[in-house]
Amino acid sequence: MGIPSAKPFFSEEDIESISREIPSILRSGRLILGPYTRRFETLFQEYCGVKRAVAVSSCTSALEITLRYYDVVGKEIIVPTNTFIATSNAVLYAGGQTVLADIKPDTLCLDPEDLRQRITPLTKGVIVVHIAGLPCPDINEIQTICKERGLFLIEDVAHAHGATINGKKTGSLGHAGCFSFYPTKVMTTGTGGMITTDDDNLADYAVSLRHHGVGNGLTHIINLGNDWLMDEVTALLGLYQLKALESNLAKRNAIARRYSEALAGTEGVRLFYVPSNIRHSYYKYATFLSPFIDRLKLTERMKEEYDIELGSIYDPPCHLQPVYQRLFGYCFGMYARADETLKHICCLPMFPQITPEEIDYVIKSFKSVLQESKREKITV
Ligand SMILES: Cc1ncc(COP(=O)(O)O)c(C=O)c1O
């Protein structure tokens, strides 16, 4: 009974409908920039409550295009260290300099106080990451800081499709939202991404940049672009995933409730508080292990003894990645709260099609390994 930490989900009904539609795309001769891409963009912008959505090849390209639009060459962009390295790499690819910032342990998201302290005359913008699917609860304060200091605010929405804060969707909370449709994500198209924005100029620039910088057709290249298109078959998958998103979010929230009810008060693990004005999208169900528990050992045991895969988010964070240590000289201790917190974060399997029996098996196995860890600690 192997249970992965994440798994893409297409219902049987959707698989059948997708299989029926693919031949007409293949016969149409229009494999890029056709009606499926346009429809996916239109429905996605309506869903997020923004003026424009532009489909691209990945979240990484979405971020790079957006950062290029803001012309970050030689400028500093503040990024939480707790993110996948692609967020920060996009800044480097666009010619900017990443300034990593610390996180709040109770949200795992960017700490507005730390952000304030890292602003310099060279700072041009901020990227906020809605980590694990929790829309950053401090977004209002971060919006205010950006407004006061004249900074752009990009949301990295790789984890948080459909999440809301005060009823407002992620992807509509900053100047631009950058989404991922990577296989583990809440919505997937294999690979793929989307930019959401109310800024027509950014959207038009993205339309040009994703296709080698085209102006009026491929003979007039007006920007330095790249091959960052989403193809029509990918957009078809996106349309079905978008249609299923609300139902999948409800399933993810129900799974999270089941985990929270079963684990409340369990020794060795603390649960995260989700404010009532927030709808979490539960890309991951994160828990906070007590300091006496070795997460790596616990993860190994869950895999070896119960064939259950647990996750982390993110350990190591950006500043502890070997490539950044080599290139920029970061080291342990530079981001005290991230260093202290992230090694204790453990994520339970989360995907819409996990069965009630599998959830019970995860809970039972997790509790039993927590008990064993506690006994070992006491006898050491
Ligand atoms: C927070 C975050 N940002 C960006 C990315 C990059 O997404 P993509 O693989 O679509 O480029 C990921 C992917 O894992 C991510 O988790």
The ligand as a Tripos MOL2 file, in Angstrom:
@<TRIPOS>MOLECULE
LIG
   16    16     1     0     0
SMALL
NO_CHARGES

@<TRIPOS>ATOM
      1 C1          7.2040   28.0870   -4.9740 C.3       1 LIG1
      2 C2          7.5670   27.6570   -6.3720 C.ar      1 LIG1
      3 N1          7.8870   28.5980   -7.2670 N.ar      1 LIG1
      4 C3          8.2000   28.2860   -8.5310 C.ar      1 LIG1
      5 C4          8.2120   26.9750   -8.9520 C.ar      1 LIG1
      6 C5          8.5890   26.6670  -10.3670 C.3       1 LIG1
      7 O1          7.5030   26.1300  -11.0440 O.3       1 LIG1
      8 P1          7.6640   25.5060  -12.5090 P.3       1 LIG1
      9 O2          8.1800   24.1100  -12.3150 O.co2     1 LIG1
     10 O3          6.2910   25.5340  -13.0630 O.co2     1 LIG1
     11 O4          8.6100   26.3480  -13.2470 O.co2     1 LIG1
     12 C6          7.8660   25.9590   -8.0680 C.ar      1 LIG1
     13 C7          7.8460   24.5670   -8.5280 C.2       1 LIG1
     14 O5          8.0280   23.6170   -7.8650 O.2       1 LIG1
     15 C8          7.5350   26.3020   -6.7360 C.ar      1 LIG1
     16 O6          7.1980   25.3770   -5.8490 O.3       1 LIG1
@<TRIPOS>BOND
     1     1     2 1
     2     2     3 ar
     3     2    15 ar
     4     3     4 ar
     5     4     5 ar
     6     5     6 1
     7     5    12 ar
     8     6     7 1
     9     7     8 1
    10     8     9 2
    11     8    10 1
    12     8    11 1
    13    12    13 1
    14    12    15 ar
    15    13    14 2
    16    15    16 1
@<TRIPOS>SUBSTRUCTURE
     1 LIG1         1 GROUP 0 **** ****
